[in-house]
Amino acid sequence: MKILCINQFFYPDSFGGVERVAYETMRRLAARGHEVHMVGQRTQPGTPDVEDLFGFTVHRYGRADSRRHFGGRTRDALHRSGRVMSRLLDEHEFDIVMPHHSFPYYAYLRLPRAKTTPELMTFHASFWQELKLEGAERSIGKPLESLLFGRLAKRAETSCLKRADRVVVLSDFSREQLASYYPFAREKVVRIPGGVDLERFHPAPDRAAVRESLGLPSDRPVLFTARRLVPRMGVENLLRALAGVRSSFPGVLLVIAGRGRMEEELRRVVTVEGLADNVTFAGFVEDSDLVRYYQAADLFVLPSLAFEGFGMVTLEALACGTPAVGTPIGATPEILSRLAPQLLLAGTEPHAIRRGITAMLEWFSDSDAVGRLRAQCRTYVETHYGWDHAVDALEATMDELLTDGGRHG
């Protein structure tokens, strides 16, 4: 088939869950012989307008510096993306369109030629709800950008979900979220869980050597989390929990990968709680190093407060044979409770996170049990979350759409 994939950002120019899902599925569809064209926003200066990557063709729109301007990236997604997609529709007869973000998809559906090709949208989360929440979290009122573009996001999201022939969700949580906000789309939903690159994310043959290469201690329990440093990710609660964990495990070390507007505030929490010897801010971590941090850690922690539509980082840790604990938010219960119920934390509060981490570290004194759990983590991901399963399901849904006659079916 000839596929047009529409996204706002894309990997490897930009890192994020949505980008990774689009990248992983598109490169595998291309490897199976489909012709894939991906439209995405330029985020790195000097990158070409058109480029062949990973077996498919990337078409970039907009300016890399648009993020510096008020609403710049949103305006680019709504306007400049349309020009690129209009050209592609003139040059190609696509069999199916696969959007991953509502803003550029909204631009697509307003094109005169975009009327008959079947459209298979992936709903990762409600973007307007995330804008609303992240705006409300700001310390000085709601930012004007969230107010203005939140309303636009809701309108675009509604139009896109009405237009799509099928809507893919990655989890039961996302299915329920979609049904609560947009009940009219309930009958269109297809649940296709995402996956993990099992070749890239794998247990290390020598964890001690990996730790040494990262400069991590061999004689201390190491916790790891990879998060954007914004309030809804729950890192502040994790730090406050760590203060309690330290009373039982004085040598515990938490490594935090990621950047964000809360970094200074989180560093103040570290100072106030006296955690300077127990916390390392690793900043932005390159993909190659991210795998090694997963492999080196004793325990991965996901302390989310809201919107965890899939939980790819949790699965990446498990694929590396590293047990993960997480708060009962979003899709995390679906992932962890089936693996081992004790991995699901009792709540999002610091005391619940503290109890869960402390219990796991105490249990780690049984090296044989830990070894079995590490092997179980890897097997669980291989069985349930390999990308081949997801791509098989995508192809089946694509075939069904075409068999039903696409938009006329």
Order of alpha helices (4+ residues) and beta strands (2+ residues): beta-alpha-beta-beta-beta-alpha-alpha-beta-alpha-beta-alpha-alpha-beta-alpha-beta-alpha-beta-alpha-beta-alpha-beta-alpha-beta-alpha-beta-alpha-alpha-alpha-alpha
